[in-house]
C-alpha cells in the first residue's frame, strides 16, 4: 500500500518540470500559508546550513538527515508493521480462500486477525504521507530560491537536471538496494515494485533539478544505513524475546 502512495508522490512531483518559471520568487511579506510555513522555512534552513558549511550539496545532506531523524519513530513503526504482516501472511491467505465468496466476512476476519496480532496495515503510509509535503516544499524551495537553483556542487548545477544522468542512475540503484535491504522484496505483493519503482525513479530523476535527485539519493543511503545499523537490530530483539 505505502509503495503506491510513494509512487503517487513521485508522479505528483514529476508534473513539476525543472524549467517551471511560473512560480513566484519567495517573498515572506506576501507569502501565503504554504510558502510561509513550508517552502520559506525549508529554503531558509538550507540557506543557513549552506552558509555554515559553504556548500548547498552538504546543506541538502544535513537537511535530509534531519528530516529522516524526525520521522524515525514512524519509520520504525512501519518496519515493525511490515514484519508482523509477513508473519500473518499464511493466515491471511487461508482467510481469503475460506471466505472468497463472502467479502464482508473476509474483511471481518482479516480485521480480527490484525487486532489479535496488533498489526496496523496503514502504519506503512505515515512516513510517506509526512514526506509528501516536505518533497513538494523542497522542490519549490529549489526552483524559487535563486541561491539554491544557481549554486553548484561537484559537476552539478543544482537547479538543473544532471546532464550526465549519473545522479538518476544512482537514485535508481539506491532505491533498489533500499527495497532489497529492508526485506520488501520478500512480500509477494511488493516484488513487482522492487523493479518498477527504481525504473520510475530513474526516468523521473533526470527531469528533476539535480538538488531534488541529490535529496533522493541521500535519503536512500540514509535509509539503508538506518535499517541495517539501527532498525534491523531493534526489530530482532522483540522477535527473539518471543
N, C-alpha and C positions, 0 to 999 in steps of 0.2 A: 504493500500500500504506500509506504513512505517513499519508495523509489519513483512511483508515478507522480507524487507531489513534487519531488525533486525535479523530475522531467518537466512538469508544468512551470516550475520556477525558471528553469533554464530556457524554455521556449519563450516565456514571457520576456526574459532579458534579451533574447535574440531578436525580438521585434524592435529593439533599440539599436539602430546601426551606429557604428563608431563615428560616422560622418554627420550624425544628427546635429544640426545647427539651430534648431528651433527652440532649444532650451534657453531660457533667460539666464544671464550670469547671476551668480549668487549675490544677493543683497539683503543683509539682515534687516534693513529698515523697511523693506517691502515684502519680507518673507511671509508665506502662509504657514499653516500648521506643519505640512510635510517638510518644507525646507527648514523651518525654524527648529524642529525637534529631531529631524533625521539627517537631512543632507548637510546642512551647515555645521552641526556638531562633528559629524564624521570628517568633513573636509578640514575643519579646524584642528581636529585631533591628528590627522595625517600631516598637516602643515607644521604642527608643533613638534611631532617626532622627527620630521624631515629636518627642521631647524636644529634639533638636538643631535641627530645622527649624521646630518649633512647629505642625506640621500633619501629620495622617495621610495626607492626599491626596498631599503631597510625599514622605512616607516611603514610600508604596507605589511611587511613581515611582522612587525610588532603589533600592529592593529589586528592582524589575523590571529595572532597568538592570544590577544586579549579577548576577542570575540569567542574563540573556541574555549577559552578558560571560563568565561561567563556561562556558556551553555553546557559545560562539562556534566553537571548533575543530570540534565535531561538526556545527554548522550549516554550516560551510564544506565539510566532507566530504559532507554531504547535498546541497548545491547542486552540487558537483562531480560527484557520482554521478548526479544528475538530468541534468546537462549531457551526460555520457557516454551515459546511457541513451537520450536523444533522438537522439544521433548514430548509435547502432547499431539504432535502431527499424526502419529498412528491412530490415536483415539479419535481425532477429528475425521480421519478418513473412514473409520468404522461408522461414525455417526452419519456421515454423508451417504454411505452405502445403505445403512439401515433405514434412513428416513428420506430417501431420494424422491419418494412420491408424496411426501408431506413436508413442504418447505417451512411451514410455521413450526412444526415440531422439531425439525432440524435446527432451526435458529434458536429455539428454546434450549435444546440440549447442548448446543455449542456455547451459548452464553453461560449455561450452568457449568460447563467444563472450564471456561475461562475463570469463573468465580472460584471454583474449587482449587485451581492452581494459581490464583491471584495474578492472572495474566490480563494485561490491557492491550488489545490489538492496535489501539490508536496511539500508544506511547511512542512508537517509532516516528510519528508525524511531527511531534513537537519541535525537535531541533530544526527540521526543515522549515516549519511554519515560522519559527522565530528568525531564521536566517533570510527568509524571502525579503522582508523589508530592508534588512541590512544590505543584501546584494543589490537591490534596486537603488537604495540610497548611495551605495558605494559607486555604482555606475554613474549616477548623476553627479556625484562629487567629482569624479574624474573628468567628465566632459564639460562641466560648468566651472570648475576651479582651474584657472589658467596655470597656476603654479604646478598643479599635478599634470595636467594634459600636455604642457610644454616641456616637462622635465624628462631627463633620460636616465637610464640605468643599464649598465653594460652596453650592449649594442642597441637597446630598445628605446624607442620614443614612446613613453608610457601612454600617451593619448591616442596612439595609432596601433593598428594590428602588427603583430610580429611579421616582418617581411620574409623571414626565412622559415616560418612555420615550426620552429624548434619548440617554442613555448606551447602551442596547441598539441604537439606530439607528446611533450612532457606531461601536459594536463591529462591527455587520454591514458598514458601509461600509468600515471599515479592513481587515476580513477580506477583502473582495472586492478591494480595492486591493493587499493583500499578495499574493494569489494571482496577480493580473494582472502586478504589478511583477516578481515572481520568475520569470515565464515558465511557471508551472504550467499555464496555460490552453493552452499550445502542445502539451502532451501529450494525445493523443486520449482516453486513459484518465482524464484528470483534468478534462476540460472540464465534465462534468456537476457535479463537485464545486465548481467556481468559483461556481456559482449555488446549489447545495443548502447548502453549508456556511455561507455568510453568513446565509441564511434561518434555518437551525437556530440559529445563534448569536443572532440577533435574538429568536427565540421563547424560547430558554433564558435569555438575559441579563436579561429583565425579571422573571424569577423569582429571579435571583441577588441577594445583597446587593450594593449599589452598589459596594462596595470590590472585589468579585470582577470585576464588569464593568469597573471602572476599571483593574484589573490587565490585563485582556484588551486594552483599548484602548491602554494604554501599551505593552504588549508588541507589538501590531501596528504601532504607529507606529515603535517602535524597530527592528523587523524590516525595515520598508520602507526606513528611512533606512540601516540597516546594509547591506542588499542594494545599494541604489543607490550609496552612497558608498564602501563597502569591498569587499563580495563581488563585485560586478559587475566592477570593475577588476581584482581579483585573479584572477577566472576568465578574463578576456580574455587575460591575459599568457601562460598556458600554451597557449591556443588559437592565439595569434598566433605563438608560438615554433615551433609545428608547421607 
